[in-house]
Amino acid sequence: MRYVIGIDVGTSGTKTVLFDELGKVIASATVEYPMYQPQNGYAEQDPADWYNAAISTIKTVITKSGVSNKDIVGIGLSGQMHGLVMLDEKGEVIRKSIIWCDQRTAKEVDEMNEKLGREKLIEITANPALTGWTAAKILWVKNNEPENYAKCRHILLPKDYIRYMLTGEFATEVSDASGMQLLDVPNRCWSKEVCDALGIDMSLLAKVYESCEVTGKVTASAAELTGLAEGTIVVGGAGDNAAAAVGTGVVTDGKAFTTIGTSGVVFAHTSKVSIDPKGRVHTCCAAVPNCWHIMGVTQGAGLSLKWFRDNFCQAEKDTAKLMGVDEYYLMDKEAETVPIGANRLLYLPYLMGERTPHLDPDARGMFFGLSAIHTKKDMLRAVMEGVAYSLRDCVEICREMNINVSDMMACGGGGTSPLWRQMLADLYACPVKTASSKEGPALGVAILALVGAGVYATVPEACEKLVGVDKVQEPVAENVPVYEKYFRLYDEIYPAVKEQCGKLAKL
């Protein structure tokens, strides 16, 4: 039997999973680490923490499993996207990594739009300038820490720093590089035009590979630290969402996934590059060679339900404790008793501003249609439906861009709710499924490693063999037109109050 390792360098910790060639989990280990916030809106991590966590978890899974390191044929890397890792000429870290959720770069985003223009940026990088993405962070260091910028010889993403420490190679791959805002996304290579306009030396950037290509081999020193065999191949891997797509089998046209975590994501695969000129959704290179993905992001998905639970559901929390069940299970059961449309009550889930489709930090949440007949249960149902409407907004844009969305997987905490999955199936008018594996990104990059090692010929072939379906929710025919009416009304509300939300933000 051959084995592979998937390493997922997350924000809260690094998770390493050892799989056999049939995708079965053999051993798993996680090590957590801190995030540093030196000022409000700042978010940083120490790359040494990631590497120490990677060493520790690799050692643990090899020891726990009893598998010979000679039988481990490859390693795949996934991780948080958009983080900035800067190395000097000796390959040593210059400063802590500025990570994806850092918001210090508003001036640099303006600078990018001035130097290139919003339309040109979208045309080349397939996305508008964003505070959380890597290019703006490079400019921030250049503008605010010129001494650090002057020392910089290599720029890497978080997972690619782990690759460098394991293999000695400065490399990245197309899916994660798409989130740096320096990649020509349609052509899958660094953009000289963007780098020149921003004054970023292209020699600082790592070589770009496809996600299943071999990027290097484990060195003798890394082998000694981890227990891996020297010469074990390391493939490109993928950014966390692109890796999750492979781990859930979203690797051919028509397939997509919805994640309901704190935020919500709709992620659709496409074999043709398609860019939204309005910049409402992200287009990035997929982990499947010569394919792309479209991603819509809503800010307040699972967050809305958590906010409602924490503020209004103490009784459910207490009852759940006594019964030994999850409070969300009880909330699901309560919402089930309310008809579609929550007795003519609509909820807009904009608790943290919004990305897709409005791209407006001043957007705010609201209950629309509230009257004396409404109860807590109605409001609970409205919150869940409002989140489902916001995710349908993302699907609408994909369909507007001629992206086929007809086969949907559900992931994340919200994906465990049968009621929420049913709402999504009814609103998308297509089946919503859950994957039998819960390993997501780690499985995704392990599959890429199996392809890189030659165990499977292509990523879709590997997914066909290794990714199973657990539950399927079919749309209920009579529910579809009812939800359609409510969704059309929901879609009219925010544009009608957008101006007032802007005024409220300035009071």
ABEGO torsion letter per residue (X at the ends): XBBBBBBBBBAABBBBBBBBAAGBBABBBBBBBBBBBABBGBBBBBAAAAAAAAAAAAAAAAAAAGBBAAABABBBBBEBBGBBBBBBAAGBBABBBBBAABAAAAAAAAAAAAAAEAAAAAAAAGBBBBAABAAAAAAAAAAABAAAAAABABBBBAAAAAAAAAAGBBBBBAAAAAAAGABBAAAGBBBAAAAAAAGBBAAABBBBBBAABBAEBBBAAAAAAAGBBBGBBBBAEBBAAAAAAAAAGBABBGBBBBBBBABBBBBBBBABBBBBAAGABBBBBBABBGBBBBBBBBAABAAAAAAAAAAAAAAAAAAAAAAGBBAAAAAAAAAAABBBGGGGBBBBABAAEBAOAAGBAABBBBBBGBBAABBAAAAAAAAAAAAAAAAAAAAAAAAAAGBBBABBBBBEAAAABAAAAAAAAAAAGBBBBBBABAAEAAAAAAAAAAAAAGABABAAAAAAAABBBABBBBBBAAAAAAAAAAAAAAAAAAAAAAAAAAAAAAX
